C-alpha cells in the first residue's frame, strides 16, 4: 500500500466514523433524519451550506475548466457571490414560513404556498430529476480522485462502489447530522488543500501569479479572455444569471435552510460565504498552472488536471492528503443529496398515494430509498463520460425552472394559480429535455439570429419559456397580485 492510498483510506474511515457517531442521542424520525430537528446553529448551517458549495465540481471541475476552457471558467466565481447576496433576503422568508408549518422538503413549501399537492408532486419529480446528475457528478469526481491518488491501484469502479456502500450506511443511520459532522472535517481539509496548492504551484513553476498568466497567454493566446462567439460575454452573463437564480432552488439547500434554529443564521452566513468563495480562485490558479505543466488532457480528461499536476509536484503523503480532501468533497454533498431525494419521494409522492401513512412509515420509506437512488447513480456514473461542469449545468437547467414559481409565492397572498405554476415548470422542463436530447443550442435553432442571441445558455432560454407560459396561464386564471410582499418588507 502506498502512503497516498493509506492517507485516503484513513480519512475515509474517519469520515464514515464521524457520520455514524452523529446519530448518538437522537431518535431518527423523518424530521430529525432530514432536517436535524431544526436545531442547528450558525456553525452547523454554515458547514452544510459550504458542504454543498465546495464539491468535487469545485475541486476538479473548476480547475478542469480553467485548464480546458480558460476565461469562461470565471462564471463559477461570479454566480456564487450573487446568490449569497440574494440569500440575505430570500432564506429568512423561506425559513419563517417553513418553521411555523414544520415543512421537511422543498416540495412541501410549494404545496403549502399554492395549496396544491399536484404541484408538490411536480416539484418533487423535478427535484429528483435534477439531483440525479448532481449525485452522478459527486460519484464521478470521487472515482477520479481515488483512482488517480492511489496511482491506479484502486480503479474508478471499485472506488465508486466501495464509497457508495459506505455512504449509504451512514446516511441511513445518521441522516443530516452525519453530513454536518463530516462536513467539518471536509472544510478544514479542502481549505488547506485548495489554498495550499493554489499558492505553491504558481510560485514554484513560474515565480508568481503574473508570470504564470503571462506564460499562459504566450502559450495559448486568448485563453484568458472570453471569445467573440460560443462562450462569449452573452453566454457568460446568461450562465451566471441562470446559475445564480437556480443556486437556492436545489432541494438540498432547502433542507439546509430548515435545519436552522433562527433566521439570523442566514444573514450571518450571507456575510461570510462570499469571502469563502475566494477559495475558488486558488482552484483556478492550479488549473492554469497545470495548463502548461501537465499539457495534453482533452475533453473530460481535463478534470484530471489538478491531480496530475499534484502528482508531478508533491510526494506521496501530500498527494494522499489532497486526494482525501477531494474524496470528502464528494461524500458530504452526496449524503445531502441522498437525504433530500429520499425525503422528497417519501413526503411528496409516497404520502400523496398513502395519506394515512405515519411519520415512522414515511421515515422508513425515505431511508429505504437511499440505496435504490445510490444504485441508479452508480450505474449512470460508470456509464457516463461528461465533464463535471456539463453535469452540473444539466442539473441547473432542470432545477432553475422552479425559480419563477418560488419568487411569485413569496407575497402575503397568492400571486398566481397552482395551474400557472405547473404549466410554467412543465414548459420549462420540456424545453430543457428537448434541448438536451437533441444537443441543440440557440445557434442551431436560430442560425440567423444575432451572435448575442445565439450564444445564450439554453437553460436561460428554457427559463424564458417557463416565464412566458406561466404568465399566459396566470392571466387566464385571473389571480390578483397583492399590494405588498413579505420580501419587500424584509428589505
N, C-alpha and C positions, 0 to 999 in steps of 0.2 A: 504494500500500500504506500503510495506517495504521500509526502507531507500535505500537499494540497488537498488530496482526497480525504485524508484524516481530519483536516480542519473542517471541510464541508460536512462530513458525516457528524462530527462533534456538534457543530452549530445546529444541524438539522435535528439531532436528538434533543438538544436543549430547547429548541423552539417547540417541538411536539410536547415535551415535558411541561413547559410553561402553559401551553394550551390546555393540557389535561388538568393541571393544578388549578386553573382559574375557576373550575366548577365548584371547588370546595365551599361548603356552607350555603349553597343555593339549590333550591328545588327548581328544576328546569321546566316551568310552564312555558307556553308559547311566548308570552310577554317577556319572561326572564331570558329565554333562549334567544329571542330575536332582537330585543331592544334593551336587554340588561336591567329590566325593572325600572327603567327611566331614571336611574340614579347616578349617572356618570357626571363627573365634574369637568372643568376646563381641560385638564391634562389628558384624561382618557378620551374625551371627544376629539381633542386635537390629534391624538395618536390615531384614532380611527379615520379622521378626515385625511391626515397626512398619509396614513397607510394606503388609502385609496388613490392618492395623488402620485406617490412615488412607487411605481410598479415596475415590472420588467420592461414595460413600454418606455418609461423614463430612463431606466438604466441601460437598456440595449437599443431600444427603438430610437431614442433621442440621439445617441451617438451614431447609430446606424444611418439616420437621415442626414446628420451633419456630414458624415463620411460620403454618402452616396448622392445626396441632393444639394448640399451646401446651404445657401441662404434660406431657402424655403423652410428649413427646419426651425427657424426662429419663430414660426407661428406657435410652437409649443410653449415658448416663453411668454408670448403675449396673452393667449386666451385665459391662462390661469389667473393672471393679475386682474383682468376684467371680471372674471367670475367671482373672485374673492370680494371685490367691491360690491357686487350685486348681493352677495350673501349677507352683508351687514344689514340690509333692509329686508331681504326675502326670507331668510331662515327663521328669524324670530316670529314672523307671522305664521309660517308653517308649524313651528313648534307649539305656539299658543293654541292653535286650532286642534292640533293632534293631541295635546296634553289633556284638554278637557273632555275629549271623546275617546281617549285610550286607544288610538289608532296604532296598528303594528306594521302596516305595509304602505307602500306608496299608493297602491290602488285603493286602499281604504280612504285616503284623502279625497280622491276623485268621487268615490261612492258617496261619501258624506256631503261633499260640496254640491254635487249635481243630483243627489238623491236618486241614483241610478245604479243598480247592481250590474246592469248590462254594460255600462261604461266601465265599471270596475273589472269586468271580465276582459274587455277590450284592452284596457291599460295593462292588466296582468299578462296577457298574451304578448303585447308589445314589449313589456319589460323583460320577460323571459327570452324573447327573440333577440333582444339587444344584449342581454347578459351572456348568451352562449358564445358569441365571438370574443367577448371580453375575457371570459374564462379560458377560452382556447388560447388567447394571447398570453395569459399568465403561464399556462402549462407549456406552451411552445417555448417561451423565454426560459422557463425553468429547465427544460430539457437541454437547451443550448448551453446554458451556464454550467450545469453539472457535467455534461459531456466534455465541453472544452476544458474546464478547470481540472478535470480528472485525467486529462491527456488522452481521452478516448477509452479509458479503462471501463467507464460506465457509458453505455450507449444512451442516446436521447430517449429511446423507447423504454429502456429499463428505468431511467431517471424519472420519466413521466409516470409510469405505472407505480413505482415504489412511493414516490412523493404523494401521488393522488390517494393511495390507500391510507397512508398516514394522515393526510389532510382530512379525509372522510372521518377517521376515528376521532380526532379532537374536535371537529366541527359538530358531530353528532352529540358528543359528550358535553362540551362546554359552551357551544354557541358563541355569541358575540363577545362574551368575556374572554374566551380563549383568543379571539382575534385581537382584542385590546392589549392583552398581556404580551402576546408575541410581537405586536407592533412596536412596543417599547424597545425590545431587542433590535428589531429591524431598523428603527430610526437611528439609533446610535451607530450601527454598523454602516448604513448607507451613507450617512453624512460623512463619516470618516473616510469611506472608500471613494465616494464621488469627488469630494473636495480634495482629498489627498492626491489622487491620480491626475485630477484636473489642474492642480498646481505643479506637480512634479514633472509631468511629461513635456509640456511646452518649454519649461526651463531646461530640462535635461537634453532634449534633442535640438532645440532652436535657440536657447539662451533667453527666451522671453516670449510674451504673447505677440508683441508687434512683429518680431522676427518670424514667428510662426505664420501669422496671417500674410506677411509679405511673401513667404515661401509658398504658401498655398496659392496665392494669386499668381505668382510667377509660373508655378507648375500647371495650374488649371485656371486660366483667365476667366473671370466672370463667375467663378464658383461662389463668391461672397456677395453677389448681388442677385436680385430677382430677375429672371429672364423676361423678355418682352412678350412672350407668348407661352402658354402652358401654365406653369406655376408662377404666373405673373402677379403684379400687385392686386389685380382683380381676384385671382384665386386666393391670394394671401388674406385679403380683407374678408372675403366671403367665408373662408375656412375659419378664421379667428372668430367671426360673429357666430357661425354655426356651432362651434365647439364651446364658446363662452355661454351661449344661451342653453346649450344642452348639458353643461357641466353638472348642474344640480338636478338634472332630470334623471340621472342614473338612480335606479331604485335603492341601491345600497347606500347612497348618500342620504336618502330619506330615512333609512333605518338608523344611520348615524345621528341624524337630527333628533329622532325620537328618544335616543338614549340619554339626552342631556337632562340635568335637573333644573336648569333655568335658561332663559333666553339670552342672558348676558354672556353666556358661554360663547355664543356665535359672534357677538360683537368683538370680544377679545381675540378670538381666532381670526376674524377678518382683518385685524391689525397685524397679526404675526405672520399669517400664511403668505402674504405677498413677499415678505423678506425670505421666507423659506424657499420661494420659487427661484431665488438666485442660485440655488444648488444646481438647477438645470444648466446654467451657464458652464459649469465645470464639466458636465457631461458632454456638452458641445465641444469644449476645448479638447477633450480626449478624442472625439470623433475627427476633428480637424487635424490633430497630430497624427492619428492613425492613417489619414488620407495619404500621407507621404511616407510614413514609417512602415506601414503594412498595406501596400497597394495591391490591387488586383481582385478585390472582392466585388462581385457583381450581384445585382438583384437582391434576393432575400439574404444572400450571404453577407451583405453589408451589416446586418445585425450582429455579426461576429467581430466587428472591427474593434470594439472595446476590449474584448477578451484576447484577441490576437496581439494587440499592442502591449497588453498587460503581460502576456506570456513571454514576449520578447524582452521586456524591460525589468522584470522582477524575478525573485527567487520563488521557489515552490510554496513556501509558507505564505508569502504575500498574495500569490495567485489564489491560494485556498481561501484566505480571508476575504478577498474581493469576490470570489465565486460564492462564498457563503452569504455575503451581503446581498448579492444578486438573487440567490435562492430565496431569501426572506422576502424580497420584493414580489415574488410570485405567491408565496404561501399566505401572506396577510390579506392581500386583495382577493385571492382565490377563496379564502374562507368566508369573507364577507359576501362574495357573490353567491356562494352555495347557500348560506344562511338566508339571504334575501330572496333568492329564487324559490327555495323550499317554502318560506313563509308566504310568499305571494300566491303560489299554486294552492297551498293549503287553505289560506284565508279567503282568497278571492275567486277560486274556481271550485275547489272541493266543497267549501261551505255553502256555496251557491247551490250546488247539486244536493248537498246533505245539510240543510239548515239546522237540523236538530243535533248536529254533532257537538259534543262537548269540547271544552278547551283542551282537555287531556288528549282526546282523539285527534284534534287538529294539530296538536304539538307532535304526536307520534307520526302523523302523516307528513308533516313538514320535515322531520328528521329522517324519515324513511326515504324521502325523495332525494336526499343528498347523494347517496351512492349511485342512484339512477342518473342524475344530472351529471355527476362526475364521469361516469362511464361514457355517456354521449360526448362529453367534451374531450375525453382522452382519445376516442376514435377519430373525431374530427381533427384533433391536434396531430395525430400520427399520419393523417392523410393529406393535410393541408400544406401549401407551400408559400402562402402570402407573407409579406413582411409584416412586422409587428405594427407599424404605423397604419398600414392598409386595414388590418383587422380592427384597430381602434376606431378609425374613421368610419368603417362599416357599421360598428355599433352605435357611434354617434349619430349617423344618418337615421337610424331607427328611433333612438330614444329622444332625439330632439323634437320629434313630431308631437310630443306631449306638451311642449312649451306653451303654445298659444292657449290651449285649454286650461293650463295651470294659471297663467297670468290673468286670464279672464275670470277666474274663480275667486280671486283674492278680495273682491269687494264685499260690502255688507250684505248685498243681495246678489242673486244670480244674474249675471250679465247675459249669458247665452244659454240655450237649452242643452240638455244632455244629447239630444239628437244632433245638434250642430257640432258639438264637441266630438262625437263619434264619427260624424261624416268627415270632419277635417282630419282627424287622426287616420282614418282608413284611407282617405285620398292620398295623404302624405306617404303613408307606408306602402301603398300600391305603387306610387311613383318611385320610391326607393327600390322596391323589389324589381320593377321593370328596368330601371337604370342599372341595377347591379347584375341582373341575369343577362342582359343584353350587352353589358360592358359599354353602355352608351355614355356619352358626355354631352354637354351643351353644344360643343363644337360639331359633333356628329349629327345631332338633332337639328341644329340651326346653322348650317355651314355658311350661310350668307350673312350672319349676324356680325356686329362689330366685335373686335377681339376682346373687349372688356366684358362682353356678354358671354362669348364662347368659353372664357376661362373661369367662369363662376363654378364653385363647388356644386356638384349635383345634389348634395344633401340640402344646400341652401335653396336650390330650385324646388325640391320636394316640400320644403317648409313654406315657400311662397304658394304652392298649390294648396297646401293644407289651409293656410290663412284665407285664401280666396273662397274655397269650398265652405269653410266654417262660417265666413261672413254671409255668403249667399243663403245658407240654411238658417242662420240666425235671423236674418231679415224675414225669411219666410215663416219662421215660427214666432216672430214678434215678441221677443223677450226684451223688456225695457232695461236700460242701463241705470245704475244707481247714480246719485249725485256725487257722492264721495266714496273713496275706497279706504280700506284699512291701511293699504300701502302708503297712500298719500298722508294719512295721519301719522304714520310712523316716521316719515321724513320731517 
